[in-house]
Amino acid sequence: MPYQEFQENWRIFSELIDQIPHIENEQIKTLIKQYIEQNLIILNDVFTTSIDNLKSLQNAKTVNDVICTQARFTNEVSKKLSLSTQRFINTSLGHIADYNEWLKAHCDLATD
């Protein structure tokens, strides 16, 4: 049943991407677009790795081939997710600085 769950999740994800509301605030709009793009990059990386993995599994001749192929797959996915996490943090840090400046300008907070 994981395949049906995948199809349902993909349908919901696609609908949500298409339903991004019109946002007047340019900063929020830009930030949301960047995070959606990052999300899509992550999914595309995982899909590409999964496709390569499935092709390798189709050519497996031994149990060892299957186990090693799956081990390489999980290792690759892990590396891709780590890289994506680093990109997310780098993007977020830039926006955090902007957000702190906004807070100083618009809120009565002692942030100095």
C-alpha positions as CSV (number, residue, x, y, z in Angstrom):
1,M,0.0,0.0,0.0
2,P,2.9,2.5,0.2
3,Y,2.5,3.1,-3.6
4,Q,-1.1,4.3,-3.1
5,E,-0.1,6.4,-0.1
6,F,2.6,7.9,-2.3
7,Q,0.1,8.7,-5.1
8,E,-2.3,10.3,-2.6
9,N,0.5,12.4,-1.0
10,W,1.7,13.4,-4.4
11,R,-1.8,14.5,-5.4
12,I,-2.2,16.6,-2.3
13,F,1.2,18.1,-2.6
14,S,0.6,19.1,-6.2
15,E,-2.7,20.7,-5.3
16,L,-1.1,22.6,-2.5
17,I,1.6,23.9,-4.8
18,D,-1.1,25.1,-7.2
19,Q,-3.1,26.8,-4.5
20,I,-0.4,29.2,-3.2
21,P,-2.5,32.2,-2.2
22,H,-1.8,35.7,-3.7
23,I,0.1,37.5,-1.0
24,E,0.5,41.3,-1.0
25,N,3.5,41.4,1.4
26,E,6.5,41.1,-0.9
27,Q,8.8,39.8,1.8
28,I,6.5,37.0,2.8
29,K,5.8,36.1,-0.9
30,T,9.5,35.9,-1.7
31,L,10.2,33.8,1.4
32,I,7.4,31.4,0.6
33,K,8.5,31.0,-3.0
34,Q,12.1,30.3,-1.9
35,Y,10.9,27.6,0.6
36,I,8.6,26.0,-1.9
37,E,11.5,26.0,-4.4
38,Q,13.7,24.3,-1.8
39,N,11.0,21.8,-1.1
40,L,10.8,20.9,-4.8
41,I,14.6,20.7,-5.1
42,I,14.7,18.2,-2.2
43,L,11.9,16.1,-3.7
44,N,13.5,16.2,-7.1
45,D,16.9,15.1,-5.6
46,V,15.2,12.2,-3.8
47,F,13.2,11.2,-6.9
48,T,16.3,11.2,-9.1
49,T,18.1,9.1,-6.5
50,S,15.1,6.8,-6.2
51,I,14.9,6.3,-10.0
52,D,18.6,5.4,-10.2
53,N,18.1,3.0,-7.2
54,L,15.2,1.3,-8.9
55,K,17.2,0.9,-12.1
56,S,20.1,-0.7,-10.1
57,L,17.7,-3.0,-8.3
58,Q,16.3,-4.2,-11.6
59,N,19.8,-5.3,-12.5
60,A,20.6,-7.0,-9.2
61,K,21.8,-10.6,-9.5
62,T,22.4,-11.5,-5.9
63,V,21.0,-10.7,-2.4
64,N,24.3,-8.9,-1.8
65,D,23.6,-6.7,-4.9
66,V,20.2,-5.8,-3.5
67,I,21.4,-5.0,0.0
68,C,24.4,-2.9,-1.2
69,T,22.2,-1.0,-3.7
70,Q,19.7,-0.2,-1.0
71,A,22.6,0.8,1.4
72,R,24.0,3.2,-1.3
73,F,20.5,4.6,-1.8
74,T,19.9,5.4,1.8
75,N,23.4,6.9,2.1
76,E,22.8,9.1,-1.0
77,V,19.4,10.3,0.3
78,S,20.9,11.1,3.6
79,K,23.6,13.2,2.0
80,K,21.1,15.0,-0.2
81,L,18.9,15.8,2.8
82,S,21.9,17.1,4.8
83,L,22.9,19.3,1.9
84,S,19.3,20.6,1.6
85,T,19.2,21.3,5.4
86,Q,22.4,23.4,5.0
87,R,20.8,25.3,2.1
88,F,17.7,25.9,4.2
89,I,19.6,27.2,7.2
90,N,21.7,29.5,5.0
91,T,18.6,30.9,3.4
92,S,16.9,31.3,6.7
93,L,19.8,33.0,8.4
94,G,19.6,35.8,5.8
95,H,15.9,36.3,6.5
96,I,16.4,36.1,10.2
97,A,18.6,39.1,10.1
98,D,16.0,41.0,8.0
99,Y,13.3,39.9,10.4
100,N,15.3,41.2,13.4
101,E,15.6,44.5,11.7
102,W,11.9,44.6,11.1
103,L,11.2,43.7,14.7
104,K,13.4,46.6,15.9
105,A,11.6,49.0,13.5
106,H,8.0,47.9,14.1
107,C,7.9,46.4,17.7
108,D,8.7,47.8,21.1
109,L,11.3,45.1,21.8
110,A,14.6,45.5,23.4
111,T,16.7,43.6,20.8
112,D,19.9,45.6,21.0
